[in-house]
Amino acid sequence: MKKIIIFIGSPGSGKGTQAKRMVEEFGYVHISTGALLRRLSERQDLAKKEIKALEFMKKGHLVPDWLVYKIVFPEADKLILKKSKGIIFDGAIRNVKQARAFQKHFEKLGLGDEVLTLDIKISNRESFDRLTKRRICGKCDEIIPWTSLTAKLKICPKCGGKLKLRKDDNLVVIKKRIKAQGSTAQKPILDFYRKRKMLKIIDGMKSIDEVTLLVENEIING
Ligand code: AP5
């Protein structure tokens, strides 16, 4: 199994859901760029430049690359040094410049050949449907799927925390995210990894459990 797994996919494609499952299944550690950025935005000691950069996220745009590198690279280095089994990057790569910068960073760490990229593919319609219904736990970040069993839940089934909507899961921002970060925007990134034979495609339109099987299979054989 590769040490570096990168999940790519439209907003709502299931990157976070599957990353959490792979952590439990294989013992990877999980780096979600979106979660790191959301945590950063809650801090009171930010520089003006950082506050301005985080405004992009609130509006549904990408934050500048420098901020991504600043928060992700030190975290990744720390986890790699801890001799973890490997890292799952969820949403870390949103343009070709980032793909190049991350690959260069992995090569510096001697992990250039240890990269497997999984693109979880869903339609824009499915992205929209899932994001308008998604709730997360305010305490443990559990992602709650929308089913007849979960629709009425108000409390997290894992930790008892209160369920809430993510700030960027509102209609206007969801539409912007799908346009700016959906399948069309991802094509050049996929080409980057395809050329390097590091890319596998996952059908994200299947049920959560079926997608998990597909992801597990690629990781085991990757
Ligand atoms: P981020 O937090 O990464 O958001 P995202 O990319 O929009 O993806 P989501 O977290 O919304 O969806 P997901 O694919 O994880 O799906 P999930 O598992 O939750 O990033 C947020 C923002 O940060 C970005 O907009 C950007 O501004 C900024 N940012 C982050 N990284 C950046 C970078 N590298 N560069 C620049 N800016 C960056 O599932 C969604 C819902 O669907 C859930 O309810 C789930 O239960 C359900 N679900 C999942 N799978 C299935 C299934 N198979 N069937 C049915 N329901 C399913």
Boltz pocket constraint, residues with backbone or C-beta under 6 A from the ligand:
constraints:
  - pocket:
      binder: B
      contacts: [[A, 9], [A, 10], [A, 11], [A, 12], [A, 13], [A, 14], [A, 15], [A, 16], [A, 17], [A, 18], [A, 33], [A, 34], [A, 35], [A, 37], [A, 56], [A, 57], [A, 58], [A, 60], [A, 61], [A, 62], [A, 63], [A, 64], [A, 65], [A, 68], [A, 90], [A, 91], [A, 92], [A, 93], [A, 94], [A, 98], [A, 130], [A, 131], [A, 133], [A, 134], [A, 135], [A, 143], [A, 144], [A, 145], [A, 146], [A, 168], [A, 177], [A, 181], [A, 204], [A, 205], [A, 206], [A, 207], [A, 208], [A, 209], [A, 211]]
      max_distance: 6.0
